Amino acid sequence: MRLLTRRKIHFYLLLAGLVLTSTTKLFAQDSPIRVAVFKGAGVGPSANDLMAALKSTGGQKLEVIRITVEEIRAGKLAGVHVLVHPGGSGGGQGRALGEDGRKAVQDFVSRGGGYLGVCAGAYLATNDYPWSLNLIDAKVVDKQHWARGTGKVKIQLSEKGSELLQEKGRELDIHYAQGPLLARREVDDPKVPNYESLATFSSEIAKKGAPSGVMQGTSAIVRSEYGTGRVLCFSPHPEMTVGLHHLIPLAISWLVPKKP
C-alpha cells in the first residue's frame, strides 16, 4: 500500500513537472518580440510608415518602441530583440550614433540581437563609409550618384528570398528612394561577414545625371550573420509600397530565430 502511494505521488509530481515545463515553453513562445526603431538625427518621415507596418502584423506579437542615441549608449538595447534603422540619411544616423553608439550597436548584434536596415539603414550597415556600422561586407556602387531619383522599380527575388518573404512570384514592384546599390567588394574584408543576396534590381532609375546600366543586377535585399546575431537590409521601401508592408514583420521574424 505504501509502495503504491509512493508511486502515485511520484507520478503526480512528474505530471505536474511536465505541465509546468509545457506552460513555461508556451509563455516563452507567446512572448512578444521587442523591436526598437531608431529616433534621432538622420531619420526621415518614412519612419512613420515603418512604424505602421510593424504595428499591422496580423497574428505576430511585436512590442514596438523608439530608441534614441542616448538610450543606445546607456545600454538600453539589452532590453530589445531587434534594432531598426529606417530611411532618411545613413550618414546622419551614423554620425549621430558616434563611435560609442556604433560600437554599442555592433556589440548588440554580435551578442545575438537582430538588425534591420531600410534604405538609409542599409547604407549604415555597410563597411563603405567612416560612419558605417560594418555589419556586412558590402560596397555601395556609384556613390557619386546616390541621389539617382525615386519611383517604382522591379526586383528579382532569389529562391531563398522568395521563401523568406513568402512571395510566390519572383519579381516584385517596389518603391525606391535612393537606397544603396549593394555589391561585393573586390577585396574581401575578413573582419566583416559576407552577405547573401535575397533580391537584385531588375529595372533601374537613372535621373539627376546618374548613368544608366548601373543599377540593374546590384543587390536590393541582403542578409548576413554577425557574431551570433542576424542582419537584414532593404535598399528599397516595402513599408512605403501598397501590398508589401508585410515584408517588414517577415524580416523581423527571420531576425529573431525560434529557439528549439
C-alpha positions as CSV (number, residue, x, y, z in Angstrom):
1,M,0.0,0.0,0.0
2,R,2.8,2.4,0.9
3,L,4.6,1.5,-2.3
4,L,1.5,2.2,-4.3
5,T,1.1,5.6,-2.6
6,R,4.7,6.5,-3.3
7,R,4.3,5.6,-6.9
8,K,1.2,7.7,-7.2
9,I,3.0,10.6,-5.6
10,H,5.9,10.2,-8.0
11,F,3.5,10.1,-10.9
12,Y,1.7,13.2,-9.9
13,L,4.9,15.1,-9.3
14,L,6.2,14.1,-12.7
15,L,2.9,15.1,-14.4
16,A,3.0,18.5,-12.6
17,G,6.6,19.0,-13.8
18,L,5.6,18.2,-17.4
19,V,2.7,20.7,-17.2
20,L,4.9,23.4,-15.7
21,T,7.5,22.9,-18.4
22,S,5.0,22.9,-21.2
23,T,3.4,26.1,-19.8
24,T,6.8,27.8,-19.5
25,K,7.6,27.0,-23.1
26,L,4.2,28.3,-24.2
27,F,4.6,31.6,-22.4
28,A,8.1,31.9,-23.9
29,Q,6.8,31.3,-27.4
30,D,3.9,33.7,-26.9
31,S,6.2,36.5,-25.5
32,P,6.2,39.5,-27.9
33,I,9.3,40.3,-30.0
34,R,10.6,43.7,-28.7
35,V,11.5,46.0,-31.6
36,A,13.3,49.3,-31.2
37,V,13.1,51.8,-34.1
38,F,15.9,54.4,-34.1
39,K,14.8,58.0,-33.3
40,G,17.3,60.9,-33.9
41,A,19.2,62.9,-36.4
42,G,19.1,61.4,-40.0
43,V,15.7,59.7,-39.6
44,G,13.3,60.6,-42.3
45,P,9.5,60.7,-42.5
46,S,9.4,57.1,-43.8
47,A,9.9,56.0,-40.2
48,N,6.2,56.7,-39.7
49,D,5.4,54.2,-42.5
50,L,7.8,51.7,-40.9
51,M,6.1,52.1,-37.5
52,A,2.7,51.5,-39.2
53,A,4.0,48.4,-41.0
54,L,5.3,47.0,-37.7
55,K,2.1,47.6,-35.9
56,S,-0.1,45.9,-38.5
57,T,1.4,42.5,-38.2
58,G,-1.8,40.3,-38.0
59,G,-1.1,37.5,-35.6
60,Q,2.5,38.3,-34.9
61,K,3.2,39.8,-31.5
62,L,5.5,42.8,-31.7
63,E,6.2,45.3,-29.0
64,V,7.5,48.4,-30.8
65,I,9.3,51.3,-29.2
66,R,11.5,54.2,-30.3
67,I,15.1,54.4,-29.1
68,T,17.5,57.4,-29.0
69,V,21.2,57.7,-29.3
70,E,21.5,58.4,-25.6
71,E,19.5,55.3,-24.8
72,I,21.7,53.2,-27.1
73,R,24.8,54.5,-25.4
74,A,23.3,53.8,-22.0
75,G,22.8,50.1,-22.8
76,K,19.0,50.1,-23.4
77,L,19.5,47.7,-26.4
78,A,19.8,45.0,-23.8
79,G,16.0,45.0,-23.4
80,V,15.1,44.5,-27.1
81,H,15.4,41.8,-29.7
82,V,15.7,43.8,-32.9
83,L,17.0,47.3,-33.7
84,V,15.6,49.0,-36.8
85,H,17.4,51.9,-38.6
86,P,14.8,53.5,-41.0
87,G,15.1,55.6,-44.1
88,G,16.5,59.1,-44.1
89,S,20.2,59.7,-44.1
90,G,22.6,56.9,-43.4
91,G,25.4,59.4,-42.7
92,G,23.2,61.4,-40.5
93,Q,22.3,58.4,-38.4
94,G,25.8,57.1,-38.3
95,R,27.4,60.4,-37.2
96,A,24.6,60.9,-34.6
97,L,25.5,57.5,-33.1
98,G,29.1,58.4,-32.9
99,E,31.9,55.9,-32.3
100,D,30.4,54.8,-28.9
101,G,26.9,54.3,-30.3
102,R,28.1,52.4,-33.3
103,K,30.2,50.1,-31.1
104,A,27.1,49.5,-28.9
105,V,25.1,48.5,-32.0
106,Q,27.8,46.2,-33.2
107,D,28.0,44.6,-29.7
108,F,24.3,44.2,-29.6
109,V,24.1,42.3,-32.9
110,S,27.3,40.3,-32.1
111,R,25.7,39.0,-28.9
112,G,22.5,37.8,-30.6
113,G,20.5,40.8,-31.5
114,G,18.8,41.5,-34.8
115,Y,19.4,44.5,-37.1
116,L,17.0,45.7,-39.8
117,G,18.2,48.4,-42.1
118,V,15.9,50.1,-44.6
119,C,17.3,52.4,-47.3
120,A,19.5,54.7,-45.1
121,G,19.7,51.9,-42.6
122,A,21.1,49.7,-45.3
123,Y,23.8,52.3,-46.2
124,L,24.6,52.4,-42.4
125,A,25.1,48.6,-42.3
126,T,27.8,48.5,-44.9
127,N,31.6,48.9,-44.3
128,D,32.0,51.5,-47.0
129,Y,31.9,54.8,-45.0
130,P,33.7,56.3,-42.0
131,W,30.3,56.3,-40.1
132,S,29.4,52.7,-41.2
133,L,28.4,50.0,-38.7
134,N,30.5,47.4,-40.6
135,L,27.8,44.7,-40.2
136,I,28.0,43.5,-43.8
137,D,31.0,43.3,-46.2
138,A,29.4,45.4,-49.0
139,K,30.4,48.4,-51.1
140,V,27.9,51.0,-52.4
141,V,28.0,51.1,-56.2
142,D,28.2,54.6,-57.9
143,K,28.3,56.7,-54.6
144,Q,28.7,59.8,-56.7
145,H,25.1,59.5,-57.9
146,W,23.5,58.2,-54.8
147,A,20.7,60.7,-55.3
148,R,19.6,59.0,-58.5
149,G,15.8,59.6,-58.1
150,T,12.8,57.9,-56.7
151,G,9.9,55.8,-58.0
152,K,8.8,52.2,-58.6
153,V,11.4,49.6,-59.6
154,K,11.4,45.9,-60.1
155,I,13.4,43.5,-58.0
156,Q,14.1,39.8,-58.7
157,L,13.9,37.6,-55.6
158,S,16.3,34.6,-55.2
159,E,14.8,31.3,-54.3
160,K,15.7,31.8,-50.6
161,G,14.4,35.4,-50.8
162,S,11.1,34.2,-52.2
163,E,10.9,31.6,-49.4
164,L,11.8,34.0,-46.6
165,L,9.4,36.8,-47.8
166,Q,6.7,34.2,-48.7
167,E,6.3,35.6,-52.2
168,K,5.3,33.0,-54.9
169,G,6.2,35.4,-57.8
170,R,9.9,36.1,-58.1
171,E,9.6,39.6,-59.4
172,L,8.1,42.5,-57.3
173,D,7.3,46.1,-58.0
174,I,8.6,48.2,-55.0
175,H,9.1,51.8,-54.1
176,Y,12.7,53.0,-54.3
177,A,14.0,56.2,-52.8
178,Q,17.7,56.5,-53.4
179,G,18.8,53.4,-51.4
180,P,22.2,51.9,-51.8
181,L,23.2,49.8,-54.8
182,L,24.9,47.0,-52.9
183,A,27.7,44.8,-54.3
184,R,30.5,42.6,-53.1
185,R,34.0,44.1,-52.6
186,E,36.8,43.1,-55.0
187,V,39.0,42.5,-51.9
188,D,37.2,40.6,-49.1
189,D,37.3,42.1,-45.6
190,P,38.0,39.2,-43.2
191,K,36.7,41.2,-40.2
192,V,33.2,41.8,-41.7
193,P,30.8,39.0,-42.7
194,N,29.9,38.4,-46.3
195,Y,26.2,38.9,-47.2
196,E,23.7,36.7,-49.1
197,S,21.7,38.5,-51.8
198,L,18.0,37.8,-51.5
199,A,17.0,40.1,-54.3
200,T,18.6,42.1,-57.1
201,F,17.3,45.1,-59.0
202,S,15.9,44.1,-62.4
203,S,15.0,47.6,-63.5
204,E,16.5,51.0,-62.8
205,I,16.1,54.7,-62.0
206,A,18.8,56.9,-63.6
207,K,17.8,60.5,-63.0
208,K,19.7,63.6,-61.9
209,G,22.7,62.7,-64.1
210,A,23.1,59.2,-62.8
211,P,24.3,56.9,-65.6
212,S,22.0,54.1,-66.9
213,G,23.0,50.5,-66.9
214,V,24.5,50.6,-63.4
215,M,21.6,49.8,-61.0
216,Q,20.4,46.6,-62.6
217,G,22.0,43.4,-61.1
218,T,23.1,45.1,-57.9
219,S,21.6,43.7,-54.6
220,A,18.3,45.2,-53.4
221,I,17.8,42.9,-50.3
222,V,20.6,41.2,-48.4
223,R,21.1,39.3,-45.2
224,S,24.0,38.0,-43.1
225,E,25.0,36.8,-39.7
226,Y,27.2,38.9,-37.4
227,G,28.5,37.1,-34.4
228,T,25.5,35.3,-33.0
229,G,23.1,37.9,-34.4
230,R,21.5,38.5,-37.7
231,V,21.3,41.4,-40.2
232,L,18.8,42.1,-43.0
233,C,18.7,45.1,-45.2
234,F,16.3,46.5,-47.8
235,S,17.6,49.1,-50.2
236,P,14.0,49.9,-51.4
237,H,11.0,50.6,-49.2
238,P,8.4,47.8,-48.7
239,E,6.8,49.8,-45.9
240,M,6.0,52.5,-48.5
241,T,4.7,50.1,-51.1
242,V,1.0,49.1,-51.1
243,G,0.7,45.4,-50.7
244,L,4.3,44.8,-49.4
245,H,4.0,46.2,-45.8
246,H,4.1,42.6,-44.6
247,L,7.7,42.1,-45.7
248,I,8.8,44.1,-42.7
249,P,7.4,41.8,-40.0
250,L,8.5,38.8,-42.0
251,A,12.1,40.2,-41.9
252,I,11.7,40.7,-38.1
253,S,10.7,37.0,-37.8
254,W,13.9,35.9,-39.5
255,L,16.0,38.2,-37.4
256,V,14.7,36.5,-34.2
257,P,15.1,32.8,-34.8
258,K,12.9,30.5,-32.8
259,K,14.6,28.6,-30.1
260,P,14.2,24.8,-30.1
